[in-house]
Amino acid sequence: MDKKVVIVIAAYNEERCIGDVIAELHKAGYDNVVVVDDGSKDATVQKASAAGATVLQHAINRGQGASLKTGIDYAVNEDADVIVTFDADGQHRVEDLPAIITPVAEGKVDVTFGSRFIGKPKHIPLVRKILLKGSILVLWLFYGVRMTDAHNGFRALSHEAAQQIRITADRMAHASEIVEEVHRLNLRFKEVPVVIRYTDETLKHGHGSFSESVRILTTMLMKKFFLR
C-alpha cells in the first residue's frame, strides 16, 4: 500500500506503557508515530523519544482532544494520506490497524471508527458497557447518527477529512465532536470491529467513568443549545 500512514498518540503520564506501544507499532511496520505529550510529569517524553517516535509537547496539560488536534494538524502538514488515532495505554491492538486503515487508504470512506460491539464483544466491564450504550443513544438523539460504539478512540481519517474536521473540545468530549463533524460535513464513514484490551493499566484511566460521561454530556448540551 503506497500511502503515508501517520499514527497519532496523545499521552499524559504514560511512561509505563508508551515505549512498548511504540515498539509494537514499529515492529508491525508503522514507522511514522507521533506522540503528543500533554504536559506529563513523568518520563513519557524520554520514553517516547527513546522508542523512536516524533514527540510534540504541550507546556501544560490541556486534554486528549487538544493533544489529538495538535497531532492531527502536524500529520496533515507532513502530508499524511491516512491519520490514525491510537491510545497510549496499550488498549488498542496493532493487529486491528489494517482493518482501520484500508477502507480510508483505498478511498472507500473518509473516516473509519473502531467498534468493540461489532461481532462478539470481549470482556467489556458492565459499567463501561452501560455508559457506552448510553452515549450511542445520545449521539442518535442529538445528531441522528447511528453507531455501535460512540467513544472509541481508535479511528482513521483521510488527509482531506482531517483538514475539514474541527476539534474544539480539549478533553474527552472531542470523541462526540468528531462524530458530529463527520455528520455535519457529510463525510463517508464506516465502523470496523476491533478488540479493546482491558487491563489494570487501561482501566485506571478515567475514560468511560461515570464522572467523565457526565462531563462529556454537559459539554455536548452546552455546544448544541447554547454555543451555536
Secondary structure as UniProt FT lines:
FT   STRAND          5..11
FT   TURN            15..17
FT   HELIX           18..27
FT   TURN            28..29
FT   STRAND          33..38
FT   HELIX           44..50
FT   TURN            51..52
FT   STRAND          54..58
FT   HELIX           64..77
FT   TURN            78..79
FT   STRAND          82..85
FT   HELIX           94..96
FT   HELIX           97..105
FT   TURN            106..107
FT   STRAND          111..115
FT   HELIX           126..143
FT   STRAND          155..158
FT   HELIX           159..164
FT   TURN            172..173
FT   HELIX           174..184
FT   TURN            185..186
FT   STRAND          189..193
FT   HELIX           200..203
FT   TURN            207..208
FT   HELIX           210..225
//
